[in-house]
């Protein structure tokens, strides 16, 4: 039986509608997929005005559930000081030739297989050692399992460093932003060590895998809606790797095509019907 829940909310703007939905579902932003059903419009002299309407879908447990019986001490404030120190050191390096943040190419993570330590190549070994050191500096206790993702379109399959443990939400952050930053730092350090681009991806407790599955379902559902309505359907702003998942999910769709529009944090995927 699926734990997926959804809710539709209206508000004067999209962000307020999303916050209302999160409150009703009792989950955090990174645990949901947001569908923008209607963008807000002021109309003409108040005539024809309409509110923003969104649908939130989640399979995550409610954040209002009782906490687990095993209690952990809250992380030391020094965690964030160490992260900033690491980020400052990375900024001094400036080796963007190895890592391009705008071309985050995680690729499909739905199918991965665990790999023994003896079978790791240089990317995986250096990546594992680097991530262990970063987590130690951040005073975060966690295990790291190394997996290999499926190869795609003849490209070399990436190594997936799966961080496992308790209370690791801080490593994911709002909309996965903290995880993206940690992956960027890890890739950059490993790439400098290897003097080439490192083929590694970071995940926390299968967060990216769950997001990928939800995004693929969302993409297909919104593609059907775009065809039925005969108009372009926008999705919420997403980080690069999530936009890529949507593009790949609909790449061979006979009735729609996808385009990324907007800049920076507001960049999003639009689903466009081929025939109107």
Secondary structure, DSSP 8 states (H G I E B T S, - for coil): ----EEEEEEESSHHHHHHHHHHHHT--GGGEEEEEEE--B-TBTTBT-B-EEEEEEE-S--TTS---SS------THHHHHHHHHHHHHHHH--TTT--GGG------SSEEE--GGG--HHHHHHHHHHHHHHHHTT---EEEEEEE---TT----EEEEEE-SS-GGGT-GGGHHHHHHHHHHHHHHHHHHTS---EEEEETTHHHHHHHHHHHHHHHHHHHHHHHTS-EEEEE--HHHHHHHHHHTTT-SSEEEEEESSGGG-EEEEEES--
